[in-house]
Amino acid sequence: MRKCIEAEVMDFADDVAYSVHDFEDAIVSGFVNLAEIKSTPSDTSLLQKIAEWDGSDLNASDFESALSRLRSNSYWLTSHSGAMKDQATLKNLTSALIGSFVRRTTDQTELANASEHLVRYQGALVVPNEVRAEIAVLKGIVSAYLMSDAKRQPYYQWQRAILSELADALLAANGKHLDTYCASAWQEATTDEQKHRVIVDQVASLTDVSALSLHHELVTK
């Protein structure tokens, strides 16, 4: 089912935000070894893990080129000590990456759509393959160093269980306990698929604290 451009923009914004900020958090937490990705050749296991994690139509060459472009950014770090200088550089990197992803996608979307009024189904968001590959590389690096860490799997399993139970409870609540935006979207939803999407959007918008609080209210009590 085709999505309206507003939904495509929201999905893209989520991709950008999560890929960049998860990468930033993994560096600050010390999980990503920046020295190991300082000059990664094409046949390393890192790129293979990225390809396995992504699972899209992009290939190893796309990821290799994307990693090279990312490393060419003037704010790219080869180490992170936690010092103020490194923290500032990392913040500059996240800002530069977000700006680059949004700018290139905006330019490509404007070129690909004839209509000046990009609303609802009058146009489509066009994310360049280069941007898709760079986002996938950031996600893949985090996956390789953090999310695939065997020691953290019990924690992730607990998180998944909490979110799954919360989503089921919100769906069963039939539109209750939703924020203003999602409550409106729920009222407009006419199919089970659309209602499930509303619940996913609601859960995705929650902070860790608010998700746990709502889970306690709807499930634990």
KEDO-240736 format. One line per 2 residues: number of its first residue (from 1); their letters; for each residue x, y, z of C-alpha. Coordinates in steps of 0.1 Angstrom, whole numbers, plus 5000, padded with zeros to 4 digits. Layout:
N
NUM = A = X Y Z ~ ... .
end
This chain:
221
1 = MR = 5000 5000 5000 ~ 5014 5034 4990 .
3 = KC = 5021 5058 5018 ~ 5013 5095 5016 .
5 = IE = 5044 5118 5015 ~ 5039 5129 5051 .
7 = AE = 5042 5093 5063 ~ 5073 5088 5041 .
9 = VM = 5088 5119 5056 ~ 5081 5106 5092 .
11 = DF = 5097 5073 5084 ~ 5127 5090 5069 .
13 = AD = 5130 5113 5099 ~ 5130 5083 5122 .
15 = DV = 5157 5066 5101 ~ 5179 5096 5102 .
17 = AY = 5174 5104 5139 ~ 5179 5068 5151 .
19 = SV = 5209 5060 5129 ~ 5228 5091 5138 .
21 = HD = 5220 5093 5175 ~ 5224 5056 5182 .
23 = FE = 5258 5059 5165 ~ 5266 5089 5187 .
25 = DA = 5254 5071 5219 ~ 5274 5040 5210 .
27 = IV = 5306 5061 5207 ~ 5300 5080 5239 .
29 = SG = 5293 5047 5257 ~ 5326 5032 5244 .
31 = FV = 5310 5003 5225 ~ 5322 5014 5190 .
33 = NL = 5359 5010 5184 ~ 5366 5040 5161 .
35 = AE = 5402 5029 5155 ~ 5389 4997 5138 .
37 = IK = 5368 5016 5113 ~ 5394 5042 5106 .
39 = ST = 5404 5025 5074 ~ 5383 4995 5067 .
41 = PS = 5390 4976 5035 ~ 5362 4961 5015 .
43 = DT = 5368 4924 5026 ~ 5365 4930 5064 .
45 = SL = 5338 4914 5085 ~ 5324 4948 5094 .
47 = LQ = 5310 4954 5060 ~ 5297 4919 5058 .
49 = KI = 5279 4924 5091 ~ 5264 4957 5078 .
51 = AE = 5251 4939 5047 ~ 5236 4912 5068 .
53 = WD = 5219 4937 5091 ~ 5206 4959 5063 .
55 = GS = 5191 4932 5041 ~ 5181 4956 5014 .
57 = DL = 5190 4958 4977 ~ 5222 4977 4985 .
59 = NA = 5254 4957 4980 ~ 5289 4955 4995 .
61 = SD = 5302 4981 4971 ~ 5275 5006 4981 .
63 = FE = 5284 5001 5018 ~ 5322 5004 5011 .
65 = SA = 5316 5037 4992 ~ 5292 5049 5019 .
67 = LS = 5317 5042 5047 ~ 5344 5061 5027 .
69 = RL = 5322 5091 5024 ~ 5313 5091 5060 .
71 = RS = 5350 5089 5070 ~ 5358 5118 5047 .
73 = NS = 5336 5141 5068 ~ 5358 5167 5085 .
75 = YW = 5342 5159 5119 ~ 5347 5121 5117 .
77 = LT = 5365 5109 5148 ~ 5393 5083 5148 .
79 = SH = 5392 5081 5186 ~ 5370 5094 5215 .
81 = SG = 5384 5100 5249 ~ 5354 5117 5264 .
83 = AM = 5372 5150 5265 ~ 5353 5182 5258 .
85 = KD = 5370 5186 5224 ~ 5359 5151 5213 .
87 = QA = 5324 5157 5226 ~ 5321 5189 5206 .
89 = TL = 5335 5172 5174 ~ 5310 5144 5178 .
91 = KN = 5281 5169 5182 ~ 5293 5186 5150 .
93 = LT = 5294 5153 5133 ~ 5259 5144 5142 .
95 = SA = 5247 5178 5131 ~ 5266 5176 5098 .
97 = LI = 5253 5141 5090 ~ 5216 5150 5097 .
99 = GS = 5220 5181 5076 ~ 5236 5162 5047 .
101 = FV = 5209 5134 5047 ~ 5181 5159 5048 .
103 = RR = 5195 5183 5022 ~ 5204 5156 4996 .
105 = TT = 5170 5139 5001 ~ 5151 5173 4998 .
107 = DQ = 5170 5181 4966 ~ 5163 5147 4950 .
109 = TE = 5127 5149 4960 ~ 5122 5183 4945 .
111 = LA = 5139 5172 4913 ~ 5118 5140 4910 .
113 = NA = 5084 5156 4916 ~ 5067 5180 4892 .
115 = SE = 5041 5193 4917 ~ 5050 5223 4938 .
117 = HL = 5025 5211 4964 ~ 5040 5179 4979 .
119 = VR = 5011 5169 5001 ~ 4993 5135 5006 .
121 = YQ = 4996 5116 4973 ~ 5007 5144 4950 .
123 = GA = 5043 5134 4954 ~ 5068 5109 4968 .
125 = LV = 5099 5112 4990 ~ 5130 5102 4971 .
127 = VP = 5159 5091 4993 ~ 5191 5088 4972 .
129 = NE = 5208 5054 4973 ~ 5239 5072 4987 .
131 = VR = 5220 5084 5017 ~ 5203 5051 5022 .
133 = AE = 5237 5034 5022 ~ 5252 5059 5046 .
135 = IA = 5223 5055 5070 ~ 5226 5017 5067 .
137 = VL = 5263 5019 5075 ~ 5257 5039 5107 .
139 = KG = 5230 5014 5118 ~ 5252 4985 5108 .
141 = IV = 5282 4997 5128 ~ 5260 5001 5159 .
143 = SA = 5246 4966 5153 ~ 5281 4950 5148 .
145 = YL = 5295 4966 5180 ~ 5265 4969 5203 .
147 = MS = 5233 4952 5194 ~ 5250 4920 5184 .
149 = DA = 5269 4919 5217 ~ 5260 4886 5234 .
151 = KR = 5263 4901 5269 ~ 5235 4927 5261 .
153 = QP = 5210 4902 5245 ~ 5191 4896 5278 .
155 = YY = 5186 4934 5281 ~ 5173 4937 5245 .
157 = QW = 5150 4907 5250 ~ 5136 4924 5281 .
159 = QR = 5131 4956 5261 ~ 5113 4938 5233 .
161 = AI = 5090 4920 5257 ~ 5081 4953 5274 .
163 = LS = 5073 4971 5241 ~ 5054 4941 5227 .
165 = EL = 5032 4939 5257 ~ 5027 4976 5257 .
167 = AD = 5017 4976 5220 ~ 4992 4947 5226 .
169 = AL = 4977 4966 5255 ~ 4973 4998 5235 .
171 = LA = 4957 4979 5207 ~ 4933 4963 5230 .
173 = AN = 4925 4997 5246 ~ 4908 5007 5213 .
175 = GK = 4921 5042 5210 ~ 4926 5051 5246 .
177 = HL = 4959 5062 5262 ~ 4971 5077 5229 .
179 = DT = 4986 5111 5224 ~ 4967 5138 5205 .
181 = YC = 4982 5130 5171 ~ 4979 5092 5174 .
183 = AS = 4944 5095 5188 ~ 4934 5115 5157 .
185 = AW = 4951 5090 5134 ~ 4933 5061 5152 .
187 = QE = 4899 5078 5145 ~ 4908 5080 5108 .
189 = AT = 4920 5044 5106 ~ 4896 5021 5088 .
191 = TD = 4916 4989 5086 ~ 4935 4967 5111 .
193 = EQ = 4967 4974 5093 ~ 4962 5012 5098 .
195 = KH = 4954 5007 5134 ~ 4985 4986 5140 .
197 = RV = 5005 5014 5123 ~ 4991 5040 5147 .
199 = IV = 5001 5018 5177 ~ 5036 5014 5163 .
201 = DQ = 5039 5051 5158 ~ 5027 5057 5194 .
203 = VA = 5051 5033 5209 ~ 5080 5046 5188 .
205 = SL = 5073 5082 5200 ~ 5077 5072 5237 .
207 = TD = 5108 5078 5258 ~ 5122 5050 5278 .
209 = VS = 5107 5064 5310 ~ 5072 5071 5295 .
211 = AL = 5071 5036 5279 ~ 5079 5020 5312 .
213 = SL = 5054 5041 5330 ~ 5026 5034 5305 .
215 = HH = 5035 4997 5306 ~ 5032 4997 5344 .
217 = EL = 4998 5014 5341 ~ 4983 4991 5314 .
219 = VT = 5001 4958 5319 ~ 5018 4954 5353 .
221 = K = 4990 4967 5375 .
end
